[in-house]
Amino acid sequence: MMARAGLTVERITRAAADLADEIGFDNVTMSGLAKTFGVKDASLYSHVKNLQELRARVAMLAAVEKTDLIADAVAGRAGRDALAAFAHAWRDYALNHPGRYAATQSPMPPGLADANPGGLRAIELTYAMLRAYGLAEPALTDAVRLLRSTFHGYTALEASGGFGDSRDTAVSWESVIDALHVALERWPSREHKETT
């Protein structure tokens, strides 16, 4: 049991993130978290305003963790190597920290999205990686959306046991990365689309 005096916003947020990985992000409550500290709910409210703020803080913590992992993975790489490193870091984080990962996918309350350094850095990293493919706007934004949709969809299905076939999901993941690499290298231009 932790002493009440030891509670800080950072410790509460980290404990909530750990609890989210254990029981699911949507299942984290102020009461449940208070029990892990051996305190009454009121002790948490002197550090965190409400459950919405707590969840936003978990989301921001997780965004920083995930982005740091991706940044380390892609450092010094370009093209398919960077894409694969990015993809593997994303998948590893999503599978190893399911509650934290779910938090990164939740909408941020107004005003907090701009104060989320992990989220902003993740956007910068993604755009920087894709520039090696020679993409410019609006194709760049379209490609970011393709990657996010693919990475999130695949890891969500994998984590929930949604792939019933006996084929190794890690092998399929490599094929997905190869397919994305080809798609990014041959990205159709809007002009090409309009003339066909």
N, C-alpha and C positions, 0 to 999 in steps of 0.2 A: 504494500500500500504506500503510495507516494504522499509526502506531506503537502498540505494545501499550499504552503508558502512556496513550494517548488513549481507551481503552475505558472506557465507563461504562454503567450499566444503561440510561440513557436513549438513548444512541447505539446500543447493541445492540438495544433494543426498536424504535427507529425503522428501523434497517437491516433487521430481521426483517419489519417491516410493509411496507417497500419491496419486499423479496424476495417476500413473500406476494402483492403486487400483480402481480409479474412472473411467478411460477411457480405460484401457487395456495397458499392457506393450508395445506392438508394436505401440501404438498410441502416445506415449510420444515423443515429439520433443523439440528441444532447444527453438524454437519460442513459443510453447505452454507453456513451463515451464517459460520462461521469462515473459509472460503475467501474470502468477500467482504472480510474484514478482512485477509487474508493472515497469519492466525495459526493456531495449533493449537487444537483443540477445548478443551483444558484452560484456555486463556486466557479463554474465555467462562464456564467453570464457576466462576471466582472472582467472577463478577458475577451470574450467574443459576444457580439450583440445578439445573434440568433443563429438558427441552423443554416439559413441562406448564406450568411457571412462565413460560417465555418466551412460550408461546402465550396464556396468561392475560394477560400484560402487553401483548401486541399487541392482544388483545380490548379491554382497558381503554383503551388509547391510541385505538383506532378508535372506541370508544363515545363518548369525549370529542369527537373530531373531528366525528363524524356529528351528535352532539347540538348542538354549537356551530353547525354549519351550519344545522340545523333551527331553532334558537333565533333566529339572525339573520334567517332567512327569515320566520318567523311574527311577529316583533316588531311590535306595533301593528296586527295584523290580527285579524279574527274571522270566524266563519261560513265560507262557502265560500272566501273569500280566504285565510284561515288554513289551511284544509284543503288547498287547492291549493298554497300555499307549502310546507307540510309535505311533501306528496306529492312535489313537484318536487325538494326538497332531498334527500329519501330516495333517490329514483331517481337523481339526479345522483351522489350518493356511492356508491351500489351499482354503477353502471356505470363510474365513473371510478376506483374503488378496489376492484376485485373481491376481492382477497385480504384487505384490511382489513375489507371488508363481511362476508365469510365468517366472519371472526374474531368479529364482533359477534353472529353467530347460533350460536356454539358455546357449550355449557354451561360455566359457570364452576366451578372447583373449590370445594368447600365452604369457606365463610369469605371467599372473595374477592368474591363477588357483592355483599356488603354494603359492601365497600371500593371499589366501582366507581362513582365519581362520575358518569361519563357515562351509565351504565345507569340509575342512580337519577334523574338529571335528565331523561333521555328519558321515563321513566314520568310524571314530574311535568308535563312539557310536553304530553304526549299527553292526559293527563286534563284539564289546564287548557284546551286547545283544544276538547275535547269538551264541556266545561261550557257553552260558548256555545250548544250545541244543547239545553240544558235537561235533559240526561240525569243521572240519579242512579243509585246502585247498586241492583240488580246490572246494570242496563242499561249503565252506564258501562264496567264491565269487559268486558261482551260486545262493546261497540262498539270498545274498544281491541283486542280479539282479532280482530275483523273487519278493522280497518285494518291491523294488523300482518300478518295472513294475506294480505290482498290485495296490499299493497305488496311484501312479500317474494316471494310467488308470481309476481307480474307481473314484477318485476325479475329474478328467477332465470330465468324462462322467456325473457325478452328477452335476457339476457346469454348464455344458452346457445344462442341461435338457435332457440328453441322455437316461435316464431311464424312459420309458413311462408307465410302469406298476404302478398300484396303491399301490403296496407293499411299505411300509415305507423304504426309503433308509438307514436309521440308523439301522433298524432291519437287513437288508441284510448285512450291514457293519459288524455287530457282527458275522454273519455267515461266512463271508469272513475271519475274524480274527480266528475263530474256525478252519476253513479249513486250513489256513496257519499254525496254531499251530500243527495240526495233520501232515501236510506235513513235517514240520521241525523236529518233533519228529521221524518220520519214513523215514528220508531222505535216498534215495537209494544210496548205495556205488557203486563206479565205478566197483569194483571187482564183486559185485553181478550182475551188468548189463552185464558184459563180460561173465559170466558163464551161463546166461540164454538164 
